[in-house]
């Protein structure tokens, strides 16, 4: 999770979310949000990390992989995690507004999907939450300063 937090810390004008994918003890995918930078709503940390890992393994199936994410995945990312057959998901902080791994919905353990994964929540939660709180605090301060 420390590596995912490092990824999130790279974000400049983006919501600081980081993700890494580990296979056989090696990081094979990294990502941080690039939505604003690329003007692409699919440029979430998880999607970028999944693309890198798929390229590394030369397969869309990320069997026996673990993804570490600083913030609970949204519906799009939860779906991509399911579709890529990732074995385990480790989450830092929950997202009570858009999270789809237990907060708003629970897509990754939905009984009607053919793939469910192991889920661990709250790993380095304080550190993950602090990145987000600091980012939004700075955003509010910048907004107030521009008035």
N, C-alpha and C positions, 0 to 999 in steps of 0.2 A: 504494500500500500504506500510505503514511502516513495517509491518510484512514480506511482500515479500522482501523488501530491506534488512531486517535482514537475511532472508534466503540466499539472494544473497551474503551477506557479509561472510557467512560461507565458501564459495568456496575458496579453497586454490590454486590449480593448474588448476582451471577450469575457463572458461569464467563466470563471476559473474552474473548469472541470477537466480532470485528467483521467486517462485510462491506459492500462498496459495489459498485454496478454502474455502469459507464461506457458511454455510447453517444455516439458522435461527439464525444468529448472532454468531455462533461458528465456529472456524477454524477446519475443518474436514480433511484437506489435506495440506501437506507442501512438497515443493521440491526445490532443487537447483541442478544445473548441476553436473552430475557425469560421464560425457562421458569419460574423460581421466582416471578417477579413476577405472571405471569398464570396460573400453575398449568396451563400448556398445553405438553405435550411437543413440539408442533410449532413453538413460538416460538423457533426457532433464528435466528441472525443472517442466514443465507443465505435462509431462507424469507421473512423480513420484507423483506429487500432485493428479492427476486424479486417479491413482491406489490406493492411500491412501484413498481418498474420497469415491471411489467405494466400497472399503473394509469396511469403516465405515458405509456406508448406506446399505451395502449388496445389491447393485444394480449397474448396469452399467449406468443407467439413473441418471444423476446428475441434475434433474429437481429442479428448484428454488435455484440453487447454483450460486454463483458469483466467478469467478477466477480473481485474481489480479496477474499480471505478470510485472516484471520490464522491460522486453524487448518484443517488438512485436513478437508474435509467428511465427515460420517458417511454411512451408507447412504441415509438419508432425503433429506439435502441433496444428495448426489451425484445421486440419482434426480431430484430437482426441477431441478437444473442441466441434466441431460440432457433432461428433458421440456420445459424452457423453450427449448431450442435455443440456449443461450448459446454463443457462438463460442469464447471463451477463458476459462480459469480460471487465476488466479494465487494461489498459496498461500504463506503465510509459513512456518509450522511444520508438520511432519508430526505425525500422531496415530497412534502405534504400536499403540494399543488399539482404536480404532474407525474409523480413517481408511479411506475407500473410494476413494482416488485414487492408490493404489499401495502403501500400507502394509499393510493387512490384505487388501484386495481392490482391484481397479482397475475400478470401474464406468464411469468416464468415458472409458476407452479400450477397453472390452470389445468384442471383434470381432463379437459377435452382436447388438449394439444398432445401430440404424440411424443414430444420431447420436453422433459422437465429436468431441471438441473439442481445441483446442490447450491444452497444460498446461505451466505454468512453476512450479517448486517452489523454495522457499528464498529468496524475496524478502523482505528485512528479517527473516530468520529469527530472529536473536538478539533483536531487539526484540519480536517476536511471542511467542517462547518466554519471555522475561523477564516479560511480563504474566501468563502462566499460572503460572510458577514462583512469582512473588511472591504471587499470589492463593492458591495452595495452601499456601504457607508460612504466610501469615497465618491461613488456616483452621485449620491444625494448631496454631499458637500460641494461637488463640482457644479451641480445644478443650482444650488443656492448661491454660489459665488458668481454665477453668470447672470443672475437677475439684476 
